[in-house]
């Protein structure tokens, strides 16, 4: 299948979202990815033809997990995963590289186009903004999204 359908999806999505078409980044393992801002939230789409030729992995960044609240936030993430229906559903996880919490989903290239991808991403970014408001607060109740765990 190659990356042609994936590239078409990314180009169409960028056009609908009103953002510059991001460059397609080629990975060493034959993968490709594209990152962009949708409604002010970082979104990455990835395609790994060797593992899922017809699939797109979608990752929406929830933000850095505050060090002083890491355990309760991770427990809340696990609880949220438990409440989501397992089939065709997004899941919440933690990026193993940077430690950010992410909302991830997998879409079939044959079933998605730019406008429908944009609509889904808007729903996902609305969830992210609610999560940030409700769970990433410091002791005074102020947003603390910029706090990051540093090793």
N, C-alpha and C positions, 0 to 999 in steps of 0.2 A: 504494500500500500504506500510506503514512503511517507513523506511529510506533506505532500501537496494538499490533501484535504484539511490537515491541521493548519497549514499556512493560510488556506482560504478562510477557515473559521476565524483565525486571529485577525486577519485583515478586515473581514466583515464586522467582527466585534469592535475593533478599534474605530471603524467608520461610524457605527451606531452610537458608540460611547462618546464620540467626539474627541478622541485622543489620537495623537500621532501613532501611526503603526509602529509598534515596537519591533526591534530586530529579533529575528529568530536566532536563539543561541543553540548551537550544536554541541551536544555532549560527547564524551569519549565512547560511550556505549551505544551510540546510534540514536540517542534520544535528542529531543529538541524541546525548547521551552521559550515562553514569552511572558514578560512581566509588564504590568501596567497599573495605573491607579484608576479605580472605579469608585466614584462617589467618595474620593479621598482615602480609600483603603487599598493597600497593596494586594494585587491579585496575580497569581502565577498559574499559567496553563502549561502542562507538560505532556509530551507524547513520547512513548517508548514502544516503537513498533515491534521490537523483539519480544516483549512481554504482553502487550495489548495493542495489536495493530489498529484496531478500530476504536480505541479508547482515548479519552483525554482526562488526565488527572488535574483537578482544579483545587488550588490551595489559596485560601483567603486568610490573610494574617490578622489574628486577633490582637496581637501585641506581645510585648515582653511581659513575663510573669514577675511581679515584684518579689524580691528575695524573701522579704519578711512575711509574705503570705503565700509562698509557693505550695505548701502542703494543702491548705484549705482550697486554694484555687484548683490544684490538680484533682482533688477529690470532687469538686464541683464539675470539672470537665468530665470525669468518669461517670458521675451521676447523669450528666446531660447525655452522654453516649447511651447509657442504659435506657433512657426515655425515648430515644429516637428509634423509629421503626427500622429494622435491619436492612430491608431490601430497598434499593434505589434511594438511599438516604445519605445525607452528609454525615460526617463524623468529626469529632473534635480530637485533636491530638497536639503533640509537641514536636516542633522541628528539632531533630537530633543535632543539627549543626549549630544553630543560633539560640535554641532554647525557647523561641517564641511559641505561643499557643497559636494553632491554626485550625481553621474550619476547612475540611477537605471533602471532595466529592469526585465521582467518576462519571463522565458522560460518554455516550456513544457518538462517534463522529457522524454516523448515518442519521441520527435523530436530533441533531442540533444545528442551528444556524446562528448567524450573528445577532439578530434581534431576540431570539429566544434565549441565547446565552447571556445577553445583556440583561434581560428581565430576571433570569435566575441569579445573576451576580448582584443585581440590585437587592433582591431578597436576602442574599447571603450577607451583603454589606450592612443591611439594616439590622440583621441579627448580631453582626460584629459590633456595631455601634451600641446596641442595647447591652451586650455583654460587657463592653468597656465601661459603660455607665454603671452597671449593676455590680460588677465584680472586681474591677481594677480601681478601687478607691483606697486612699490612705486612711490613717486613723482619724483624721479630721473630716473625712467624707469628701475630700478633694480628689479629682482625677490624678492617678499616679501611673499612667500608661508609660511614661518615659523611663521609669525605674527599670533597670535591667540587671540580671545576675551577671556578675563579672567573675570569671575564674582566676 
